[in-house]
Amino acid sequence: MSAQPLKGIRVLDLSRVLAGPWCGQQLADLGAEVIKIERPGRGDDTRAWGPPWLAGTEESAYYLSANRGKASVAIDIAAPEGQRLVRELAQHCDVVLENFKVGGLKRYGLDYESLSADKPDLIYCSITGFGQDGPYAHRAGYDFMIQGMGGLMSLTGQPDDVPGGGPVKVGVAFADIFTGMYAANAILAALLQRARTGEGAHIDLALLDVQVSVLANQAMNYLCSGQAPQRLGNAHPNIVPYQAFATADGHLILAVGNDAQFQRFCEVAGCTALARDARFATNAARVKHREALIPELEAIFSTRGSADWLAALEAVGVPCGPINNLQQVFDDPQVRDRGLQLHRPHPQAGSVALVGNPIRFDGQALNAPTAPPTLGEQTDPVLKRLLGLSEAERQQLRKIGVTA
């Protein structure tokens, strides 16, 4: 059995789509019990975000990506009786996770102030586009627009003056994923604080805040220089050569991290004169003279195939790699060895392939043991176990449409 560092922690997950569910899945993989509250009949919006679908089901691949290990409880929180059920469930939980618009849960009595009044040690994590305050607080925020507003798209893509130039978003929901991970990190810190002080917390996480924070070195490039970095395609603003190159039969990535690696590259490539050239002898000089060096390297790489280059460079410890499609990724022997594709039983499909959690504890992978739940799959057992509702009470709730 894998390590379960969060065993005994219970999370009430009121979130949907990606940032919140990604956080909930991370907590489930770490061993927490995560109860996902969904709207009867519809559930999480992403259940309908297909194709593709899991074969033999109506479950979208998108939904399956972020909901492993959870229990789905279908409750209509717009109904007063549904609100009462969720409030009662919250009293049995350590953490509440939500991503409604600012103030959206107050009318249901499910906001932090309402729930913490009855449970002062509750940890309540709110994820929004722009945070709980500020001029944009009441606006909706979506990953794509946040990538644009938060500066990422000004850095991603080819320069404007080359064919195909212009801003490009990252191919996965970058801001959502990072926000989910920051949320999980903050919740873990709040749990540690609660263990020390007995106090709960209200965590305020905004997609825009996260996007700006993870600009990392590019943000500091601006803050230190006063000059806004520009799009460089696959090149790096601070390291040269550190980019993709076309070979005789494809492409590869060269990631030279220091001057010794550049010298070894030049020996393998048969261009030692470049390593001796004062314009290229140090990384700072190579960055300054990027426009002179890169065409030289492009011509050199075009003379040999990718496999030939990769073998030769790897042999002398020069960092390099292929540009794989996803079939090649999951066929890669390293990816296979690390168990990054896993399978879980599924009540409709028989089995579902999922992407594994990268965290390992003492050599053990941390992956929740159950597949993403079907809509309302655990409604009855959760309401019976935590709230003590009888069969007759549960049947009545289903009859009036409060649960499913």
C-alpha positions in Angstrom: 0.0 0.0 0.0 1.3 3.4 -0.9 2.1 6.0 1.8 -0.9 8.1 2.7 0.5 11.2 4.5 -2.9 12.9 4.6 -4.9 9.9 5.8 -7.6 11.0 8.2 -8.0 14.4 6.5 -11.4 15.0 4.9 -11.9 17.6 2.2 -15.3 18.9 1.0 -14.7 19.9 -2.7 -17.2 22.4 -4.1 -15.1 23.2 -7.0 -15.4 22.3 -10.7 -13.5 22.5 -14.0 -9.7 22.4 -13.3 -7.9 24.6 -10.8 -10.0 23.4 -7.8 -10.4 19.8 -8.9 -6.6 19.6 -9.6 -6.0 20.6 -6.0 -8.5 18.1 -4.8 -6.9 15.3 -6.8 -3.5 16.2 -5.4 -4.9 15.9 -1.9 -6.6 12.6 -2.7 -3.4 11.2 -4.0 -1.7 12.2 -0.8 -4.3 10.2 1.1 -7.1 12.6 2.0 -10.8 11.7 1.7 -12.1 14.1 -0.9 -15.9 14.5 -1.2 -16.8 16.1 -4.5 -20.2 17.9 -4.4 -21.8 18.0 -7.9 -25.1 19.2 -9.3 -27.6 16.4 -9.8 -28.1 15.5 -13.5 -25.2 17.6 -14.8 -22.2 17.4 -12.4 -18.9 19.1 -13.0 -19.0 21.1 -16.2 -16.0 19.1 -17.6 -18.0 15.9 -17.7 -19.5 17.2 -20.9 -16.2 18.6 -22.3 -15.7 16.0 -25.0 -14.9 14.2 -27.2 -12.8 12.3 -26.5 -14.8 10.1 -24.1 -13.7 7.1 -22.1 -14.9 4.1 -24.2 -18.2 2.7 -23.1 -19.0 5.8 -20.9 -20.2 9.4 -21.1 -17.1 10.5 -19.1 -14.9 13.0 -20.9 -11.1 12.7 -20.9 -10.9 16.2 -19.5 -13.0 15.3 -16.4 -11.0 12.1 -15.9 -7.7 14.1 -15.8 -8.5 15.9 -12.5 -10.8 13.8 -10.3 -9.1 10.6 -9.4 -9.7 9.3 -5.8 -12.7 11.4 -5.0 -16.2 10.5 -3.9 -19.0 12.1 -6.0 -22.0 13.3 -4.0 -24.8 14.8 -6.1 -26.5 17.6 -4.1 -28.5 20.6 -5.4 -27.0 23.5 -3.4 -29.7 25.9 -4.9 -32.3 24.0 -2.8 -32.5 24.9 0.9 -32.4 21.3 1.9 -29.3 20.8 -0.2 -27.7 23.8 1.5 -28.4 22.2 4.9 -26.8 18.9 3.8 -23.6 20.6 2.6 -23.4 22.7 5.8 -23.7 19.6 7.8 -21.1 17.8 5.7 -18.7 20.7 6.2 -18.8 20.2 9.9 -17.3 16.7 9.4 -14.5 18.0 7.2 -11.1 19.6 7.7 -11.0 21.5 4.5 -13.5 23.2 2.2 -12.4 23.9 -1.4 -14.4 26.1 -3.7 -14.0 28.2 -6.9 -17.3 30.2 -7.1 -17.2 33.9 -8.0 -16.5 36.2 -5.0 -19.5 36.1 -2.7 -21.3 33.4 -4.8 -21.7 31.0 -1.9 -22.8 33.6 0.7 -26.4 33.4 -0.4 -26.4 29.7 0.3 -24.8 30.0 3.7 -21.7 28.2 2.4 -19.2 31.0 2.6 -16.2 31.0 4.9 -17.9 33.2 7.5 -21.0 31.1 7.7 -19.2 27.7 7.9 -16.4 28.8 10.2 -18.9 30.2 12.7 -19.9 26.7 13.5 -16.4 25.2 12.9 -13.7 27.7 13.8 -10.8 25.4 12.9 -12.1 24.9 9.3 -9.6 25.5 6.5 -11.5 27.1 3.6 -9.7 27.6 0.3 -11.3 30.0 -2.3 -10.0 30.0 -5.9 -11.1 32.8 -8.2 -9.8 34.5 -11.3 -8.7 37.7 -9.5 -8.9 37.2 -5.8 -11.3 38.3 -3.0 -10.5 42.0 -3.4 -9.3 44.5 -6.0 -11.0 46.2 -9.0 -11.4 42.9 -10.9 -12.6 40.8 -7.9 -16.1 40.2 -9.3 -15.0 39.3 -12.8 -14.9 35.7 -14.0 -11.4 34.4 -14.9 -10.5 31.6 -17.3 -7.1 30.2 -17.9 -6.7 31.4 -21.5 -7.5 35.0 -20.7 -5.3 34.8 -17.6 -2.3 33.6 -19.7 -2.8 36.7 -21.8 -3.5 39.2 -18.9 -0.7 37.7 -16.8 2.1 38.2 -19.4 2.7 34.6 -20.3 1.5 35.0 -23.9 3.8 37.9 -24.4 6.7 35.5 -23.8 5.3 32.4 -25.7 5.4 32.2 -29.5 7.7 33.4 -32.3 8.7 37.1 -32.5 6.3 39.4 -34.4 8.8 39.9 -37.2 9.1 36.3 -38.3 6.5 34.2 -40.3 4.0 32.8 -37.9 5.0 35.3 -35.2 2.6 36.4 -32.5 1.3 35.4 -29.1 0.6 31.7 -28.3 -1.0 30.2 -25.3 0.6 27.2 -23.6 -0.9 23.9 -24.8 -2.3 22.9 -21.4 -4.2 25.1 -18.9 -1.0 26.4 -17.3 -2.6 29.0 -14.9 -5.2 26.6 -13.7 -2.7 23.8 -13.0 -0.3 26.0 -11.2 -3.2 27.5 -9.1 -4.3 24.0 -8.2 -0.8 23.1 -7.0 -0.4 26.4 -5.0 -3.8 25.7 -3.4 -2.7 22.2 -2.3 0.5 23.7 -1.0 -1.4 26.4 1.0 -3.8 23.8 2.4 -0.9 21.7 3.6 0.6 24.7 5.3 -2.8 25.6 6.9 -3.2 22.1 8.2 0.3 22.3 9.8 -0.6 25.7 11.3 -3.9 24.3 12.7 -2.0 21.4 14.3 0.1 24.0 16.2 -2.5 26.6 17.0 -6.0 24.9 16.6 -7.0 27.8 14.3 -8.5 27.5 10.8 -7.8 29.8 7.9 -9.3 31.3 4.8 -7.0 30.9 1.8 -7.4 33.3 -1.1 -5.9 32.2 -4.3 -6.3 34.0 -7.7 -5.4 32.7 -11.1 -3.9 36.1 -12.1 -1.8 36.2 -8.9 -0.4 32.8 -9.7 0.3 33.5 -13.3 2.3 36.6 -12.4 4.1 34.7 -9.7 5.3 31.9 -12.0 6.8 34.3 -14.5 9.9 33.6 -12.4 13.1 34.7 -14.1 11.2 36.5 -16.9 9.5 38.7 -14.3 12.9 39.4 -12.7 14.4 40.1 -16.1 11.9 42.9 -16.4 12.2 44.2 -12.8 15.9 44.3 -13.0 16.2 45.9 -16.5 13.0 47.8 -16.9 12.8 46.2 -20.4 9.8 43.9 -21.1 11.1 40.6 -22.4 10.0 39.7 -25.9 9.0 36.4 -27.5 11.9 34.3 -28.6 10.2 31.2 -29.9 12.0 28.2 -28.5 15.1 30.2 -27.4 16.0 31.2 -23.8 16.3 34.8 -22.7 19.3 34.2 -20.5 21.1 31.1 -21.8 22.5 30.4 -25.3 22.4 27.9 -27.0 19.2 26.7 -25.3 16.6 26.0 -27.9 15.3 23.6 -30.6 17.2 23.0 -33.8 16.2 21.4 -37.1 18.3 18.4 -38.0 18.6 16.5 -41.3 15.4 14.5 -40.4 13.6 16.3 -37.6 14.2 18.4 -34.6 16.0 18.2 -31.3 16.5 20.3 -28.2 20.0 21.5 -27.2 20.2 22.8 -23.6 23.7 24.0 -23.0 23.8 25.1 -19.3 27.4 26.2 -19.0 30.6 27.0 -20.9 32.2 23.5 -20.4 29.1 21.9 -22.0 29.4 24.4 -24.9 33.0 23.4 -25.5 32.1 19.7 -25.5 29.3 20.4 -27.9 31.7 22.1 -30.3 34.1 19.2 -30.1 31.3 16.8 -31.1 30.0 19.1 -33.8 33.4 19.7 -35.3 33.3 23.5 -34.7 35.9 24.0 -32.0 36.7 27.4 -33.5 33.3 28.7 -32.2 34.3 27.7 -28.6 37.6 29.7 -29.0 35.8 32.7 -30.5 35.6 35.5 -27.9 32.1 36.3 -29.0 31.0 32.8 -27.9 33.4 31.7 -25.2 31.1 32.6 -22.3 27.4 32.4 -21.8 27.1 36.2 -21.4 29.0 36.7 -24.6 26.8 34.1 -26.4 23.6 35.9 -25.2 25.0 39.2 -26.5 26.0 37.6 -29.9 23.0 35.3 -30.2 22.2 36.5 -33.7 25.7 35.6 -35.0 25.9 32.2 -33.3 22.5 30.6 -33.9 22.7 30.6 -37.8 26.1 28.9 -37.5 24.6 26.2 -35.3 21.5 25.8 -37.5 23.7 25.0 -40.5 25.7 22.5 -38.4 22.7 20.7 -37.1 21.2 20.3 -40.6 24.1 18.0 -41.6 23.1 15.0 -39.4 20.0 13.2 -38.3 18.4 13.6 -34.9 19.3 10.1 -33.6 23.0 10.6 -34.6 23.2 14.0 -32.8 21.4 12.7 -29.7 23.7 9.7 -29.3 26.8 11.8 -29.8 25.9 14.6 -27.5 24.6 12.3 -24.7 27.9 10.4 -24.8 29.8 13.5 -23.7 27.2 14.8 -21.3 25.8 17.6 -23.3 22.1 18.0 -22.3 19.8 17.3 -25.3 16.6 15.6 -26.1 13.9 14.8 -28.7 10.6 16.6 -29.2 8.1 13.8 -28.5 4.4 13.5 -29.3 2.3 12.0 -26.6 2.4 8.5 -28.0 6.1 8.7 -27.9 6.0 10.1 -24.3 4.0 7.2 -23.0 6.1 4.7 -24.9 9.3 6.2 -23.5 11.1 3.6 -21.3 11.8 6.1 -18.6 8.2 7.2 -18.4 7.2 3.5 -18.3 9.7 2.7 -15.6 8.4 5.6 -13.4 4.8 4.4 -13.7 3.4 7.6 -15.1 0.6 5.7 -16.8 -1.5 3.8 -14.4 -4.9 2.0 -14.5 -7.8 2.0 -12.1 -11.0 -0.1 -12.2 -14.0 1.8 -13.6 -17.6 0.7 -13.0 -18.7 1.3 -16.6 -15.5 0.9 -18.7 -13.9 -1.8 -16.7 -10.7 0.1 -16.5 -9.4 3.6 -17.1 -5.8 4.7 -17.9 -4.7 7.7 -16.0 -1.6 9.9 -15.6 0.3 9.1 -12.4 1.2 11.6 -9.6 4.9 12.4 -9.8 5.4 12.4 -6.0 7.1 9.4 -4.4 7.4 8.8 -0.6 10.3 6.5 0.3 10.2 5.0 -3.2 6.4 4.6 -3.2 4.3 6.4 -5.8 1.3 8.4 -4.4 -1.8 7.7 -6.4 -5.3 7.5 -5.1 -6.6 3.9 -5.4 -9.9 4.7 -7.2 -10.9 6.1 -10.6 -12.7 9.4 -11.0 -16.2 8.7 -9.8 -19.3 8.6 -11.9 -21.8 11.3 -11.1 -23.3 10.8 -7.6 -21.6 7.4 -7.3 -21.1 7.8 -3.5 -24.1 10.0 -2.6 -25.9 7.3 -0.5 -22.9 5.9 1.4 -21.5 9.4 2.3 -24.9 10.7 3.5 -25.4 7.5 5.5 -21.9 7.4 7.0 -21.3 11.0 7.8 -24.8 12.4 8.4 -26.5 9.2 9.6 -29.4 9.6 7.1 -31.7 6.6 6.9 -32.7 4.8 3.7 -36.1 6.5 3.9 -34.6 10.0 4.3 -32.2 9.4 1.4 -35.1 8.2 -0.8 -37.1 11.3 0.1 -34.2 13.5 -0.9 -33.9 11.8 -4.2 -37.6 12.0 -4.8 -37.7 15.8 -4.4 -34.6 16.2 -6.6 -32.2 17.5 -3.9 -29.8 14.5 -4.4 -29.2 12.0 -7.1 
